[in-house]
Amino acid sequence: MPIKAMTLLATVALLAGCAGTPAKLGIENGQLPQCPAKPNCVSSQANDPQHHIAPLLGTGTPAQVQAQLLRVLGEIDRSKVVVVQDDYISAEITSRIFRFVDDVAFYFPATGSTETVVQVRSASRLGHSDLGVNRERVELIRDRMKAVRTQ
C-alpha cells in the first residue's frame, strides 16, 4: 500500500475515535456556558455577532415545549440526549464521517407567559472552525420545532 494511502488511513482511524472531552455544561446564574473565542460555537446568550444566534421560541408551557424539543432531537441522526431536567436538556450529536461530537444545550428559563423562550448553545468539542455546522444545526432544530407545533 502506498505511503500516502497508509498515512490517510491512519489519520482517519485516529480522528474517528476522537470524540473529545465534554465541555462543562449546565446552567450557572441563569446562563449557559459562554462560547470560547473559536468560531465553532453559537449561543443565544452570546453578546458578540460571531457567536450569537436567536433563541428558540415555543408555544405552550416549558414542559410542552421540552417534549416537542425531545421529539425533534430524537429525529436527528446520531443525536443522543444526555441530560433532561425541568429547565435544561443537553445532547451530543456525532458527525457521520469523522465521529466528532458537538454538545448542544437548551435552557428553559421561566417567563410566566404562554410563549416559552429556549436559550440554546451548540459547540464543537474539537477543532477551531466548524464551517457553520453548529449554526445550521440550531436553525434546523428551529425549523423542525415549528413543524412539530403545526402538527
C-alpha positions as CSV (number, residue, x, y, z in Angstrom):
1,M,0.0,0.0,0.0
2,P,1.4,3.4,-0.9
3,I,2.6,5.6,2.0
4,K,0.1,8.4,1.2
5,A,-2.8,5.9,1.4
6,M,-1.4,4.5,4.7
7,T,-1.0,8.0,6.2
8,L,-4.5,8.9,5.2
9,L,-5.9,5.7,6.6
10,A,-4.0,6.2,9.9
11,T,-5.2,9.8,10.2
12,V,-8.8,8.8,9.6
13,A,-8.6,6.0,12.2
14,L,-7.1,8.3,14.8
15,L,-9.8,11.0,14.2
16,A,-12.6,8.5,14.1
17,G,-12.1,7.6,17.7
18,C,-11.6,11.2,18.8
19,A,-14.7,12.4,20.5
20,G,-13.0,14.9,22.7
21,T,-13.9,15.8,26.3
22,P,-17.3,17.2,27.0
23,A,-17.3,20.9,27.9
24,K,-18.5,22.0,31.3
25,L,-22.2,22.3,30.6
26,G,-25.3,23.2,32.6
27,I,-26.7,26.4,33.8
28,E,-24.9,28.9,36.1
29,N,-26.7,32.0,37.3
30,G,-29.3,31.7,34.5
31,Q,-26.6,31.3,31.8
32,L,-25.4,28.6,29.6
33,P,-21.6,28.5,29.3
34,Q,-20.1,31.2,27.2
35,C,-18.7,30.3,23.8
36,P,-14.9,30.1,23.5
37,A,-13.0,32.5,21.3
38,K,-13.1,29.9,18.5
39,P,-15.7,30.2,15.7
40,N,-17.1,26.7,16.4
41,C,-19.9,27.7,18.8
42,V,-23.2,29.6,18.7
43,S,-25.2,30.7,21.7
44,S,-28.4,32.7,22.1
45,Q,-26.8,34.2,25.2
46,A,-23.7,35.4,23.4
47,N,-23.2,39.1,23.1
48,D,-20.9,39.1,20.0
49,P,-22.3,38.7,16.5
50,Q,-19.9,35.9,15.6
51,H,-21.4,33.6,18.2
52,H,-24.9,35.0,18.7
53,I,-28.0,33.2,17.4
54,A,-31.6,33.9,18.3
55,P,-33.2,31.8,21.0
56,L,-35.8,29.2,20.1
57,L,-39.4,30.1,20.7
58,G,-42.2,27.7,21.6
59,T,-45.9,27.9,22.3
60,G,-47.1,26.4,25.5
61,T,-45.6,25.6,28.8
62,P,-41.9,24.8,29.2
63,A,-42.8,21.2,29.7
64,Q,-44.8,21.1,26.4
65,V,-42.0,22.8,24.5
66,Q,-39.5,20.5,26.1
67,A,-41.5,17.5,24.9
68,Q,-41.5,19.0,21.4
69,L,-37.8,19.5,21.5
70,L,-37.1,16.0,22.7
71,R,-39.2,14.7,19.8
72,V,-37.1,16.8,17.4
73,L,-33.8,15.7,18.9
74,G,-35.0,12.0,18.6
75,E,-35.4,12.5,14.8
76,I,-31.9,13.9,14.3
77,D,-29.4,11.4,13.1
78,R,-26.6,10.5,15.5
79,S,-28.2,12.5,18.3
80,K,-28.1,11.3,21.9
81,V,-29.9,13.1,24.7
82,V,-27.7,13.1,27.8
83,V,-29.5,15.2,30.4
84,V,-33.1,16.0,30.8
85,Q,-34.1,18.3,33.7
86,D,-37.2,20.5,34.3
87,D,-35.4,23.6,32.8
88,Y,-32.5,22.0,30.9
89,I,-31.7,19.5,28.1
90,S,-28.3,18.6,26.8
91,A,-27.5,16.3,23.8
92,E,-24.5,15.1,21.9
93,I,-24.6,15.0,18.1
94,T,-21.9,13.0,16.3
95,S,-20.7,13.7,12.8
96,R,-21.1,11.0,10.3
97,I,-17.6,10.5,8.9
98,F,-15.1,11.6,11.5
99,R,-17.3,10.9,14.5
100,F,-16.7,14.4,16.0
101,V,-19.0,15.2,18.9
102,D,-20.8,18.5,19.3
103,D,-22.5,19.5,22.5
104,V,-26.0,21.1,22.3
105,A,-27.7,22.6,25.4
106,F,-31.1,24.1,25.9
107,Y,-32.2,26.2,28.8
108,F,-35.9,26.9,29.6
109,P,-36.0,29.9,31.8
110,A,-39.3,30.7,33.5
111,T,-41.1,33.6,31.7
112,G,-44.6,33.4,33.0
113,S,-46.1,33.7,29.6
114,T,-47.7,31.4,27.0
115,E,-44.6,31.7,24.9
116,T,-41.6,29.7,26.0
117,V,-38.1,31.1,25.2
118,V,-35.5,28.4,24.9
119,Q,-31.9,29.6,25.2
120,V,-29.6,27.4,23.1
121,R,-25.9,26.7,22.8
122,S,-24.2,24.4,20.2
123,A,-20.5,23.9,20.2
124,S,-17.9,21.6,18.8
125,R,-15.6,19.8,21.2
126,L,-12.6,19.8,19.0
127,G,-11.1,21.9,16.3
128,H,-11.2,25.6,15.5
129,S,-13.8,26.1,12.8
130,D,-16.9,24.1,12.3
131,L,-17.7,25.6,8.9
132,G,-21.0,26.8,10.2
133,V,-22.3,23.4,11.3
134,N,-23.5,24.4,14.7
135,R,-25.4,27.5,13.4
136,E,-27.0,25.3,10.7
137,R,-28.0,22.7,13.3
138,V,-29.7,25.2,15.5
139,E,-31.6,26.6,12.5
140,L,-32.6,23.0,11.6
141,I,-33.9,22.4,15.1
142,R,-35.8,25.8,14.9
143,D,-37.4,24.7,11.6
144,R,-38.3,21.3,13.0
145,M,-39.8,22.8,16.2
146,K,-42.1,25.0,14.0
147,A,-43.1,21.9,12.0
148,V,-43.9,19.9,15.2
149,R,-46.0,22.8,16.6
150,T,-48.2,22.8,13.4
151,Q,-48.9,19.1,13.5
